[in-house]
């Protein structure tokens, strides 16, 4: 039998027709295209997705913890696991983070106490001086009043008259100077008390070996 192009085309059309018939029969056997689909109502829900990646974990907020006073740290506190506190340690509120050597601050308190005592002594001395100057002023005033009654005469030499007057003026000036010294002593006493208060506060914020006291570094 001789095969011509027309014969090939006819054979190809026959194969396509047979294949199409098979597909139609298969779909009809399975219930058709509509039988292979299911529909459900649309619902809102959470979509869970995970991402795998590598990198460095960074905190949301970093707080630098410092101390009110400066000094050498003699010991560190313990974290929630009982380990020595380090960068990144987990601590509870009011945990003692570190303790600062308070030797220098103890010395400052003692020095401030000595200055306060000296300022108190200076004030007492200044007050005493005022009383002395006032007593001398009274005496000088009485002498000057008697000299004025006598006046320069045979009973009172002009030089003595002038001397009584000068003594009275000097006594008044001495009282004013003594009173100014009292005010200065009061100011020095106030300053010494403030210095002692500041030294005591610094000592209170840097205790050594006393965890029951307020430490310089407290975990919040």
Helices and strands as residue ranges (DSSP letters): H 5-29, G 33-36, E 73-76, E 96-100, H 103-150, H 158-204, E 217-218
